[in-house]
Amino acid sequence: MVKYRAWHQKYEPKERWGIFYSAGILFGEPLVEGLKRAGKNLTVDTFVQAMEGVKDFQGIGPPITFTPTNHQGGKHVFFGQVQQDGTIKRLTDWVKITK
């Protein structure tokens, strides 16, 4: 998260950092990983194959795994409280949803 906050301070210091900023990073990281793995000859098939090979990818969120039968990625949540300044006070660590 440190590298993203540094980028934010450098390029968009007036932009409010909130939950949607974090969510964008959380969802974008595995997408970028899949694009890198798919290589220069990107097609739908090479991208899907690359994503299905992602195992325990660790970005700013919990570990994410994609398989041919599971395209959800992860089943984790954390509880947090949004503060007046838009920051998030984290109340728990990542919790895996088992049902």
VMD Tcl script that builds the backbone (N, CA, C; Angstrom):
set m [mol new atoms 297]
animate dup $m
set s [atomselect $m all]
$s set {name element resname resid chain x y z} {
  {N N MET 1 A 0.825 -1.187 0.000}
  {CA C MET 1 A 0.000 0.000 0.000}
  {C C MET 1 A 0.871 1.253 0.000}
  {N N VAL 2 A 2.077 1.126 0.522}
  {CA C VAL 2 A 2.978 2.277 0.618}
  {C C VAL 2 A 3.269 2.860 -0.761}
  {N N LYS 3 A 3.536 1.992 -1.751}
  {CA C LYS 3 A 3.859 2.501 -3.087}
  {C C LYS 3 A 2.673 3.241 -3.702}
  {N N TYR 4 A 1.466 2.794 -3.401}
  {CA C TYR 4 A 0.284 3.461 -3.944}
  {C C TYR 4 A 0.056 4.814 -3.272}
  {N N ARG 5 A 0.287 4.866 -1.986}
  {CA C ARG 5 A 0.126 6.148 -1.281}
  {C C ARG 5 A 1.176 7.157 -1.754}
  {N N ALA 6 A 2.387 6.687 -2.023}
  {CA C ALA 6 A 3.439 7.579 -2.526}
  {C C ALA 6 A 3.048 8.120 -3.902}
  {N N TRP 7 A 2.535 7.257 -4.760}
  {CA C TRP 7 A 2.080 7.694 -6.081}
  {C C TRP 7 A 0.954 8.713 -5.928}
  {N N HIS 8 A 0.032 8.413 -5.053}
  {CA C HIS 8 A -1.112 9.296 -4.805}
  {C C HIS 8 A -0.640 10.678 -4.359}
  {N N GLN 9 A 0.287 10.714 -3.427}
  {CA C GLN 9 A 0.807 11.993 -2.927}
  {C C GLN 9 A 1.527 12.773 -4.026}
  {N N LYS 10 A 2.222 12.055 -4.903}
  {CA C LYS 10 A 2.989 12.713 -5.953}
  {C C LYS 10 A 2.097 13.237 -7.078}
  {N N TYR 11 A 1.141 12.425 -7.527}
  {CA C TYR 11 A 0.384 12.764 -8.731}
  {C C TYR 11 A -1.032 13.289 -8.482}
  {N N GLU 12 A -1.648 12.903 -7.388}
  {CA C GLU 12 A -3.033 13.316 -7.112}
  {C C GLU 12 A -3.218 13.696 -5.644}
  {N N PRO 13 A -2.417 14.626 -5.132}
  {CA C PRO 13 A -2.473 14.921 -3.696}
  {C C PRO 13 A -3.805 15.511 -3.227}
  {N N LYS 14 A -4.561 16.102 -4.130}
  {CA C LYS 14 A -5.840 16.697 -3.728}
  {C C LYS 14 A -6.994 15.700 -3.792}
  {N N GLU 15 A -6.765 14.569 -4.426}
  {CA C GLU 15 A -7.803 13.542 -4.547}
  {C C GLU 15 A -7.963 12.827 -3.208}
  {N N ARG 16 A -9.197 12.694 -2.760}
  {CA C ARG 16 A -9.469 12.028 -1.483}
  {C C ARG 16 A -9.205 10.528 -1.610}
  {N N TRP 17 A -8.501 9.985 -0.656}
  {CA C TRP 17 A -8.225 8.551 -0.614}
  {C C TRP 17 A -9.294 7.915 0.255}
  {N N GLY 18 A -10.168 7.137 -0.342}
  {CA C GLY 18 A -11.240 6.495 0.399}
  {C C GLY 18 A -11.338 5.017 0.071}
  {N N ILE 19 A -12.434 4.437 0.452}
  {CA C ILE 19 A -12.642 2.997 0.278}
  {C C ILE 19 A -12.637 2.602 -1.192}
  {N N PHE 20 A -13.161 3.458 -2.065}
  {CA C PHE 20 A -13.215 3.106 -3.477}
  {C C PHE 20 A -11.839 3.183 -4.130}
  {N N TYR 21 A -10.987 4.051 -3.632}
  {CA C TYR 21 A -9.600 4.112 -4.099}
  {C C TYR 21 A -8.922 2.779 -3.786}
  {N N SER 22 A -9.086 2.332 -2.548}
  {CA C SER 22 A -8.489 1.061 -2.128}
  {C C SER 22 A -9.079 -0.109 -2.904}
  {N N ALA 23 A -10.388 -0.085 -3.116}
  {CA C ALA 23 A -11.043 -1.167 -3.852}
  {C C ALA 23 A -10.531 -1.236 -5.288}
  {N N GLY 24 A -10.320 -0.094 -5.899}
  {CA C GLY 24 A -9.789 -0.076 -7.258}
  {C C GLY 24 A -8.425 -0.736 -7.346}
  {N N ILE 25 A -7.584 -0.464 -6.369}
  {CA C ILE 25 A -6.258 -1.095 -6.324}
  {C C ILE 25 A -6.406 -2.593 -6.082}
  {N N LEU 26 A -7.253 -2.946 -5.132}
  {CA C LEU 26 A -7.471 -4.352 -4.779}
  {C C LEU 26 A -7.924 -5.165 -5.987}
  {N N PHE 27 A -8.833 -4.608 -6.792}
  {CA C PHE 27 A -9.338 -5.323 -7.964}
  {C C PHE 27 A -8.379 -5.223 -9.146}
  {N N GLY 28 A -7.642 -4.136 -9.223}
  {CA C GLY 28 A -6.745 -3.920 -10.352}
  {C C GLY 28 A -5.479 -4.749 -10.313}
  {N N GLU 29 A -4.964 -5.003 -9.118}
  {CA C GLU 29 A -3.699 -5.748 -9.015}
  {C C GLU 29 A -3.757 -7.132 -9.671}
  {N N PRO 30 A -4.756 -7.965 -9.375}
  {CA C PRO 30 A -4.783 -9.271 -10.041}
  {C C PRO 30 A -5.026 -9.156 -11.549}
  {N N LEU 31 A -5.766 -8.136 -11.969}
  {CA C LEU 31 A -5.975 -7.908 -13.397}
  {C C LEU 31 A -4.639 -7.648 -14.091}
  {N N VAL 32 A -3.830 -6.774 -13.514}
  {CA C VAL 32 A -2.514 -6.465 -14.090}
  {C C VAL 32 A -1.632 -7.712 -14.090}
  {N N GLU 33 A -1.689 -8.487 -13.022}
  {CA C GLU 33 A -0.913 -9.733 -12.967}
  {C C GLU 33 A -1.327 -10.673 -14.095}
  {N N GLY 34 A -2.624 -10.806 -14.321}
  {CA C GLY 34 A -3.106 -11.657 -15.410}
  {C C GLY 34 A -2.657 -11.157 -16.770}
  {N N LEU 35 A -2.690 -9.848 -16.974}
  {CA C LEU 35 A -2.235 -9.273 -18.246}
  {C C LEU 35 A -0.747 -9.533 -18.460}
  {N N LYS 36 A 0.045 -9.397 -17.407}
  {CA C LYS 36 A 1.486 -9.678 -17.514}
  {C C LYS 36 A 1.718 -11.137 -17.890}
  {N N ARG 37 A 1.001 -12.027 -17.229}
  {CA C ARG 37 A 1.177 -13.458 -17.487}
  {C C ARG 37 A 0.698 -13.856 -18.882}
  {N N ALA 38 A -0.305 -13.171 -19.385}
  {CA C ALA 38 A -0.839 -13.491 -20.714}
  {C C ALA 38 A 0.164 -13.151 -21.812}
  {N N GLY 39 A 1.012 -12.183 -21.572}
  {CA C GLY 39 A 2.059 -11.843 -22.526}
  {C C GLY 39 A 1.613 -10.889 -23.616}
  {N N LYS 40 A 2.506 -10.713 -24.576}
  {CA C LYS 40 A 2.288 -9.721 -25.634}
  {C C LYS 40 A 1.175 -10.105 -26.603}
  {N N ASN 41 A 0.946 -11.381 -26.796}
  {CA C ASN 41 A -0.089 -11.831 -27.730}
  {C C ASN 41 A -1.399 -12.053 -26.980}
  {N N LEU 42 A -1.931 -10.971 -26.434}
  {CA C LEU 42 A -3.114 -11.035 -25.585}
  {C C LEU 42 A -4.370 -11.355 -26.389}
  {N N THR 43 A -5.053 -12.388 -25.951}
  {CA C THR 43 A -6.378 -12.730 -26.464}
  {C C THR 43 A -7.229 -13.083 -25.253}
  {N N VAL 44 A -8.507 -13.257 -25.475}
  {CA C VAL 44 A -9.370 -13.686 -24.372}
  {C C VAL 44 A -8.864 -15.011 -23.817}
  {N N ASP 45 A -8.518 -15.929 -24.701}
  {CA C ASP 45 A -8.070 -17.252 -24.258}
  {C C ASP 45 A -6.761 -17.199 -23.473}
  {N N THR 46 A -5.782 -16.402 -23.944}
  {CA C THR 46 A -4.511 -16.331 -23.209}
  {C C THR 46 A -4.702 -15.644 -21.862}
  {N N PHE 47 A -5.610 -14.667 -21.817}
  {CA C PHE 47 A -5.872 -13.992 -20.550}
  {C C PHE 47 A -6.553 -14.932 -19.560}
  {N N VAL 48 A -7.579 -15.645 -20.011}
  {CA C VAL 48 A -8.283 -16.586 -19.122}
  {C C VAL 48 A -7.318 -17.654 -18.633}
  {N N GLN 49 A -6.507 -18.189 -19.525}
  {CA C GLN 49 A -5.535 -19.212 -19.136}
  {C C GLN 49 A -4.541 -18.654 -18.115}
  {N N ALA 50 A -4.090 -17.437 -18.336}
  {CA C ALA 50 A -3.151 -16.813 -17.398}
  {C C ALA 50 A -3.799 -16.610 -16.033}
  {N N MET 51 A -5.028 -16.115 -16.020}
  {CA C MET 51 A -5.714 -15.885 -14.743}
  {C C MET 51 A -5.968 -17.193 -14.007}
  {N N GLU 52 A -6.290 -18.235 -14.754}
  {CA C GLU 52 A -6.555 -19.528 -14.120}
  {C C GLU 52 A -5.293 -20.144 -13.525}
  {N N GLY 53 A -4.137 -19.585 -13.834}
  {CA C GLY 53 A -2.880 -20.044 -13.250}
  {C C GLY 53 A -2.437 -19.219 -12.048}
  {N N VAL 54 A -3.211 -18.200 -11.696}
  {CA C VAL 54 A -2.862 -17.358 -10.547}
  {C C VAL 54 A -3.193 -18.119 -9.268}
  {N N LYS 55 A -2.177 -18.337 -8.445}
  {CA C LYS 55 A -2.368 -19.086 -7.198}
  {C C LYS 55 A -1.748 -18.302 -6.053}
  {N N ASP 56 A -2.556 -18.038 -5.041}
  {CA C ASP 56 A -2.113 -17.323 -3.839}
  {C C ASP 56 A -1.452 -15.982 -4.170}
  {N N PHE 57 A -2.005 -15.265 -5.150}
  {CA C PHE 57 A -1.487 -13.941 -5.485}
  {C C PHE 57 A -1.692 -13.023 -4.287}
  {N N GLN 58 A -0.642 -12.327 -3.906}
  {CA C GLN 58 A -0.721 -11.440 -2.750}
  {C C GLN 58 A -0.479 -10.005 -3.176}
  {N N GLY 59 A -1.541 -9.233 -3.203}
  {CA C GLY 59 A -1.441 -7.801 -3.433}
  {C C GLY 59 A -1.709 -7.105 -2.111}
  {N N ILE 60 A -2.520 -6.058 -2.152}
  {CA C ILE 60 A -2.851 -5.367 -0.904}
  {C C ILE 60 A -3.951 -6.090 -0.136}
  {N N GLY 61 A -4.565 -7.071 -0.772}
  {CA C GLY 61 A -5.653 -7.807 -0.142}
  {C C GLY 61 A -5.222 -9.188 0.302}
  {N N PRO 62 A -6.201 -10.054 0.502}
  {CA C PRO 62 A -5.895 -11.424 0.911}
  {C C PRO 62 A -5.346 -12.212 -0.271}
  {N N PRO 63 A -4.794 -13.399 -0.029}
  {CA C PRO 63 A -4.320 -14.227 -1.138}
  {C C PRO 63 A -5.473 -14.569 -2.088}
  {N N ILE 64 A -5.191 -14.503 -3.386}
  {CA C ILE 64 A -6.217 -14.752 -4.400}
  {C C ILE 64 A -5.759 -15.890 -5.302}
  {N N THR 65 A -6.663 -16.834 -5.543}
  {CA C THR 65 A -6.389 -17.959 -6.434}
  {C C THR 65 A -7.540 -18.095 -7.418}
  {N N PHE 66 A -7.188 -18.261 -8.686}
  {CA C PHE 66 A -8.175 -18.536 -9.726}
  {C C PHE 66 A -7.882 -19.918 -10.289}
  {N N THR 67 A -8.919 -20.654 -10.636}
  {CA C THR 67 A -8.770 -21.971 -11.252}
  {C C THR 67 A -9.768 -22.065 -12.404}
  {N N PRO 68 A -9.681 -23.123 -13.204}
  {CA C PRO 68 A -10.673 -23.288 -14.274}
  {C C PRO 68 A -12.113 -23.390 -13.757}
  {N N THR 69 A -12.281 -23.804 -12.509}
  {CA C THR 69 A -13.634 -23.936 -11.955}
  {C C THR 69 A -13.989 -22.847 -10.947}
  {N N ASN 70 A -13.049 -21.956 -10.652}
  {CA C ASN 70 A -13.310 -20.878 -9.692}
  {C C ASN 70 A -12.724 -19.577 -10.225}
  {N N HIS 71 A -13.590 -18.713 -10.701}
  {CA C HIS 71 A -13.154 -17.417 -11.214}
  {C C HIS 71 A -13.441 -16.289 -10.224}
  {N N GLN 72 A -13.864 -16.640 -9.016}
  {CA C GLN 72 A -14.152 -15.614 -8.012}
  {C C GLN 72 A -12.873 -15.025 -7.434}
  {N N GLY 73 A -11.861 -15.819 -7.281}
  {CA C GLY 73 A -10.587 -15.320 -6.779}
  {C C GLY 73 A -10.411 -15.486 -5.291}
  {N N GLY 74 A -11.186 -14.812 -4.518}
  {CA C GLY 74 A -11.040 -14.889 -3.069}
  {C C GLY 74 A -12.379 -14.834 -2.372}
  {N N LYS 75 A -12.362 -15.289 -1.160}
  {CA C LYS 75 A -13.572 -15.263 -0.338}
  {C C LYS 75 A -13.207 -14.725 1.034}
  {N N HIS 76 A -12.717 -13.501 1.040}
  {CA C HIS 76 A -12.282 -12.877 2.282}
  {C C HIS 76 A -12.932 -11.507 2.434}
  {N N VAL 77 A -13.114 -11.108 3.660}
  {CA C VAL 77 A -13.597 -9.764 3.972}
  {C C VAL 77 A -12.832 -9.251 5.185}
  {N N PHE 78 A -12.866 -7.961 5.369}
  {CA C PHE 78 A -12.427 -7.402 6.639}
  {C C PHE 78 A -13.435 -6.341 7.032}
  {N N PHE 79 A -13.510 -6.091 8.304}
  {CA C PHE 79 A -14.422 -5.074 8.798}
  {C C PHE 79 A -13.628 -3.819 9.101}
  {N N GLY 80 A -14.166 -2.713 8.649}
  {CA C GLY 80 A -13.509 -1.440 8.873}
  {C C GLY 80 A -14.534 -0.349 9.108}
  {N N GLN 81 A -14.047 0.763 9.570}
  {CA C GLN 81 A -14.907 1.903 9.843}
  {C C GLN 81 A -14.322 3.113 9.123}
  {N N VAL 82 A -15.136 3.747 8.281}
  {CA C VAL 82 A -14.681 4.930 7.565}
  {C C VAL 82 A -14.671 6.108 8.530}
  {N N GLN 83 A -13.546 6.803 8.549}
  {CA C GLN 83 A -13.366 7.945 9.437}
  {C C GLN 83 A -13.821 9.236 8.751}
  {N N GLN 84 A -13.927 10.301 9.503}
  {CA C GLN 84 A -14.367 11.596 8.973}
  {C C GLN 84 A -13.507 12.070 7.805}
  {N N ASP 85 A -12.207 11.775 7.851}
  {CA C ASP 85 A -11.304 12.244 6.792}
  {C C ASP 85 A -11.260 11.300 5.591}
  {N N GLY 86 A -12.098 10.262 5.601}
  {CA C GLY 86 A -12.162 9.333 4.482}
  {C C GLY 86 A -11.243 8.140 4.606}
  {N N THR 87 A -10.394 8.118 5.609}
  {CA C THR 87 A -9.525 6.967 5.806}
  {C C THR 87 A -10.327 5.839 6.446}
  {N N ILE 88 A -9.752 4.659 6.406}
  {CA C ILE 88 A -10.433 3.492 6.953}
  {C C ILE 88 A -9.700 3.021 8.197}
  {N N LYS 89 A -10.427 2.916 9.268}
  {CA C LYS 89 A -9.880 2.327 10.489}
  {C C LYS 89 A -10.218 0.844 10.424}
  {N N ARG 90 A -9.196 0.048 10.266}
  {CA C ARG 90 A -9.400 -1.389 10.131}
  {C C ARG 90 A -9.725 -1.990 11.492}
  {N N LEU 91 A -10.808 -2.757 11.547}
  {CA C LEU 91 A -11.242 -3.350 12.803}
  {C C LEU 91 A -10.854 -4.822 12.926}
  {N N THR 92 A -10.656 -5.495 11.783}
  {CA C THR 92 A -10.266 -6.910 11.804}
  {C C THR 92 A -9.231 -7.154 10.716}
  {N N ASP 93 A -8.603 -8.298 10.772}
  {CA C ASP 93 A -7.745 -8.754 9.691}
  {C C ASP 93 A -8.657 -9.381 8.630}
  {N N TRP 94 A -8.088 -9.893 7.537}
  {CA C TRP 94 A -8.892 -10.583 6.535}
  {C C TRP 94 A -9.487 -11.837 7.156}
  {N N VAL 95 A -10.768 -12.058 6.939}
  {CA C VAL 95 A -11.485 -13.219 7.459}
  {C C VAL 95 A -12.005 -14.001 6.262}
  {N N LYS 96 A -11.709 -15.293 6.213}
  {CA C LYS 96 A -12.170 -16.115 5.097}
  {C C LYS 96 A -13.620 -16.526 5.325}
  {N N ILE 97 A -14.423 -16.340 4.286}
  {CA C ILE 97 A -15.825 -16.754 4.332}
  {C C ILE 97 A -15.871 -18.219 3.925}
  {N N THR 98 A -16.440 -19.050 4.757}
  {CA C THR 98 A -16.411 -20.487 4.497}
  {C C THR 98 A -17.717 -21.034 3.946}
  {N N LYS 99 A -18.766 -20.246 3.910}
  {CA C LYS 99 A -20.045 -20.741 3.378}
  {C C LYS 99 A -20.367 -20.087 2.076}
}
mol reanalyze $m
mol bondsrecalc $m
mol representation Tube
mol addrep $m
